[in-house]
Amino acid sequence: MSSEGNEQHVSPEVSQTAIVGDDKMLHKGEDNIIWKFVKFGIVGFSGAIVDYGFLILFIEVFHWPDLVANACSFTLAATSNYFLNRIWTFRSKDKEVGKEYLKFFIVSLIGLGISTLTIYLLELALPDWSATVGKGFHFIIFIKYFYILKLIAIAVTMLWNFFGNLLFTFKK
């Protein structure tokens, strides 16, 4: 018996379906989950600029406590991210914008909790760099230290926000 007789020929369509299944989120085009994640990341980067900009403003100019400033800057960034994600990332056509925004904001509030908890736990776990620095540099080093912790918190929170919004807010 030759090996040629045992070969199976599979059409490209069948093999693609076998690889990715029937899940529309994995197919090419606007519904591709990887492309959505990239777009979500770009929107998130713009949100990080909003977040950091207001965080610095609230701490440096208004002298708010760091966790209060974090909560407010996060909320402003989440609001700008909602509109950008609604229009560009998820291309939502939902006419109930208020209801959709509320869902987005709920996901974001959970994200705020994750962000704040991450910063809090990192502050507990990592050494306080500002304690080892002289009086003249104490404020500058602490603020930079807090911003580094904030950056880590943004990365952790991004995963929650993407999947929470994909599966809850903008679920089709």
RALIN-V264870 format. One record per residue. SS is DSSP state (h for helix, s for strand, l for the rest). OMEGA is omega in whole degrees, -180 to 180 (999 if undefined). BURIAL is # if it has 9 or more other C-alpha atoms within 8 Angstrom, else .. Layout:
ss=SS omega=OMEGA burial=BURIAL
ss=SS omega=OMEGA burial=BURIAL
This chain:
ss=l omega=-178 burial=.
ss=l omega=180 burial=.
ss=h omega=180 burial=.
ss=h omega=-179 burial=.
ss=h omega=-178 burial=.
ss=h omega=-178 burial=.
ss=l omega=176 burial=.
ss=l omega=178 burial=.
ss=l omega=-178 burial=.
ss=l omega=179 burial=.
ss=l omega=180 burial=.
ss=h omega=-179 burial=.
ss=h omega=-179 burial=.
ss=h omega=-179 burial=.
ss=h omega=178 burial=#
ss=h omega=179 burial=#
ss=h omega=180 burial=#
ss=h omega=-178 burial=.
ss=h omega=-174 burial=.
ss=h omega=-180 burial=#
ss=l omega=-178 burial=.
ss=l omega=-177 burial=.
ss=l omega=-179 burial=.
ss=h omega=-177 burial=.
ss=h omega=-178 burial=.
ss=h omega=-178 burial=#
ss=l omega=-179 burial=#
ss=l omega=176 burial=.
ss=l omega=-176 burial=.
ss=l omega=-179 burial=.
ss=l omega=-180 burial=#
ss=l omega=-176 burial=#
ss=h omega=179 burial=.
ss=h omega=178 burial=.
ss=h omega=177 burial=#
ss=h omega=180 burial=#
ss=h omega=177 burial=#
ss=h omega=178 burial=.
ss=h omega=177 burial=#
ss=h omega=178 burial=#
ss=h omega=178 burial=#
ss=h omega=176 burial=.
ss=h omega=178 burial=#
ss=h omega=177 burial=#
ss=h omega=177 burial=.
ss=h omega=177 burial=#
ss=h omega=178 burial=#
ss=h omega=177 burial=#
ss=h omega=176 burial=.
ss=h omega=-178 burial=#
ss=h omega=-179 burial=#
ss=h omega=180 burial=#
ss=h omega=179 burial=#
ss=h omega=177 burial=#
ss=h omega=179 burial=#
ss=h omega=178 burial=#
ss=h omega=-177 burial=#
ss=h omega=-179 burial=#
ss=h omega=-172 burial=#
ss=h omega=-175 burial=.
ss=h omega=-175 burial=.
ss=l omega=177 burial=.
ss=l omega=177 burial=.
ss=l omega=173 burial=.
ss=l omega=-172 burial=.
ss=h omega=-179 burial=.
ss=h omega=174 burial=.
ss=h omega=178 burial=.
ss=h omega=178 burial=#
ss=h omega=-179 burial=#
ss=h omega=-178 burial=#
ss=h omega=-180 burial=#
ss=h omega=178 burial=#
ss=h omega=-180 burial=#
ss=h omega=177 burial=#
ss=h omega=179 burial=#
ss=h omega=179 burial=#
ss=h omega=180 burial=#
ss=h omega=178 burial=#
ss=h omega=179 burial=#
ss=h omega=179 burial=#
ss=h omega=-176 burial=#
ss=h omega=179 burial=.
ss=h omega=179 burial=#
ss=h omega=178 burial=#
ss=h omega=-175 burial=#
ss=h omega=-169 burial=#
ss=h omega=-173 burial=.
ss=h omega=-173 burial=#
ss=l omega=178 burial=#
ss=l omega=-177 burial=.
ss=l omega=176 burial=.
ss=l omega=-178 burial=.
ss=l omega=-179 burial=.
ss=l omega=179 burial=.
ss=l omega=-175 burial=.
ss=h omega=-180 burial=.
ss=h omega=179 burial=.
ss=h omega=180 burial=.
ss=h omega=177 burial=#
ss=h omega=178 burial=#
ss=h omega=177 burial=.
ss=h omega=179 burial=#
ss=h omega=-178 burial=#
ss=h omega=176 burial=#
ss=h omega=177 burial=.
ss=h omega=-180 burial=#
ss=h omega=178 burial=#
ss=h omega=174 burial=#
ss=h omega=176 burial=.
ss=h omega=176 burial=#
ss=h omega=177 burial=#
ss=h omega=178 burial=.
ss=h omega=179 burial=#
ss=h omega=-178 burial=#
ss=h omega=178 burial=#
ss=h omega=178 burial=.
ss=h omega=179 burial=#
ss=h omega=-179 burial=#
ss=h omega=-179 burial=.
ss=h omega=177 burial=.
ss=h omega=177 burial=#
ss=h omega=178 burial=#
ss=h omega=-172 burial=.
ss=h omega=-176 burial=.
ss=l omega=179 burial=.
ss=l omega=179 burial=.
ss=l omega=-177 burial=.
ss=h omega=-175 burial=#
ss=h omega=-179 burial=#
ss=h omega=-178 burial=.
ss=h omega=-175 burial=.
ss=l omega=180 burial=#
ss=l omega=-175 burial=.
ss=h omega=-176 burial=.
ss=h omega=-175 burial=.
ss=h omega=-175 burial=.
ss=h omega=-176 burial=#
ss=h omega=-177 burial=.
ss=h omega=-178 burial=.
ss=h omega=180 burial=#
ss=h omega=-179 burial=#
ss=h omega=179 burial=.
ss=h omega=178 burial=.
ss=h omega=180 burial=#
ss=h omega=-180 burial=.
ss=h omega=176 burial=.
ss=h omega=177 burial=.
ss=h omega=179 burial=#
ss=h omega=180 burial=#
ss=h omega=177 burial=.
ss=h omega=180 burial=#
ss=h omega=178 burial=#
ss=h omega=-180 burial=#
ss=h omega=180 burial=.
ss=h omega=-176 burial=#
ss=h omega=-178 burial=#
ss=h omega=-180 burial=#
ss=h omega=177 burial=.
ss=h omega=-176 burial=#
ss=h omega=-179 burial=#
ss=h omega=-176 burial=#
ss=h omega=176 burial=.
ss=h omega=-180 burial=#
ss=h omega=177 burial=#
ss=h omega=-173 burial=#
ss=h omega=-176 burial=.
ss=h omega=-173 burial=.
ss=h omega=-173 burial=#
ss=l omega=179 burial=#
ss=l omega=-178 burial=.
ss=l omega=999 burial=.
